[in-house]
Amino acid sequence: METAIVAAPDEKFQKVASPWHTVLILFLQAGLVIRGLLRAGQLRAMENPERIAIYERTIFFQWLVFVLVLAGLRLRGTSFYAVLGERWRSLRQFLADLGFGLLFLMGSIFLTSLLTSHAQESATNKATQFLLPQTGLELAWWVALSLTAGICEETLYRGYLQRQFMSFTKSAPFGIVLSGVLFGAAHSYQGLRQAAVIASMGALGGAMAYWRKSTRPGMFAHMLQDLLGGLMRH
């Protein structure tokens, strides 16, 4: 009598949450993106928009989505470390993730400068000027916003959505590209050309997360890039 051998499913293609939960997250993100596009036009027309209120709302909604992602993982019985990456067990692991994050940050800044002309950079600066901190208090809130974006967006796009898209398509490249495209779309208030650049950087960040099996290097790079962007233009 022959014994049937069932191959174990590839771990990287396993779902981390139920499909209905991913649809819910995507609908919520779509609503936030559309609202952001509409509000950006209004805020640019204001001489002095209430930036702290903008930061507060953004921080609130990003952590709300973060909590919903955790809830989806919990309902599926999936460990948070499946999207975050294995926990640090030594200082060496922490320094390795920090080092890769810094290398990725420098590389992304270099590539972005190659992909963006001076005129395009000026247009992007004008498109985002209303968001940048102008006072010390706004700068403090910007720091909180940068930390939030690094943790929440990397968990959502490079952790949760990338893993789900890889599972749905049974393809790592497709999962990485799809999550990168959505990441760019979430920043479409900066203009379509800049959103395309951000999508490319998101896909590269997704490739690093897949290679390192961790979103932590991307979190370091993301937080530092947003933080430096606000400080340099302050």
Summary of the structure (lengths in Angstrom):
residues: 234
radius of gyration: 18.7
end to end distance: 74.9
largest distance: 80.8
contacts: 720
relative contact order: 0.16
helix: 80%
strand: 1%
